[in-house]
């Protein structure tokens, strides 16, 4: 079975080819990713990453995150992964912003990603998360989350530390 491939991009998110996902995380190579934030009122649905993940295991992040497959549109990929990881079906996701970040982990792997931040309002439906991807999920009040992120930044994924405050600012401005 072929390992998953990611889309290599430049700093303007222009595609530059594809590579195996693990190679992108070993080198590091800039590649396209997305982070989905599902919200309801003043709460965000966050996940604790499964303890078996190859990086950021056991830490908290946004509702779902992943990479589009080669040839797949980013919003379509976000809808697909949201359903696969959480069981949530959402056809009205929208991109809020994008940013580039680079993080190096203790195991020598890198996250060097052009991350599309995507939001969607929760509609009442069953959440049935994939235990291979997610340890647990929680609805958190955004003000309490911001405070905890300041006090305990190591509990959260590096991309989440950057993206969550901007998502929360947007939520409060709606």
NORVEN-V489048 format. One line per field, one symbol per residue. ss: DSSP state (2 for helix, 1 for strand, 0 for the rest). phi: phi as a letter, one per 40 degrees, with the letter a starting at -180 (. if undefined). burial: I if it has 24 or more other ideal C-beta (glycine too) atoms within 12 Angstrom, else O. A space follows every 10 residues. Layout:
ss = ???
phi = ???
burial = ???
This chain:
ss = 0000111110 0000111111 2222222000 1111111111 0011111110 0000000001 1001110000 0002222222 2222220000 0001111111 1111000001 1111111111 1000000000 0001111111 1222222222 2022210222 2222222222 2220
phi = .cccbbccbc cbgcdbhbac dcccccccbc acaabcbcba gbbbcbbccd ccccafcgbc acdaaabccd gccccccccc cdcccbgcba cbcaccabab abbbbdcgcb bbbccccbba ccbdaccbcc ccbbcabacb cccccdcccc cbcccbcccc dccddcccdc dccc
burial = OOOOIIIIIO OOIOOOOIIO IOOIIOOIII IIIIIIIIIO OOIIIIIIIO OOIOIIOOII IIIIIIIIIO OOOIIOIIII IIIOIIOIOI OOIOIIOIII IIIOOOOOII IIIIIIIIII IIOOOOIOII OOIIOOIOOI OIOOIIOOIO OOOOOIIIII IIIIIIIIOO IOOO
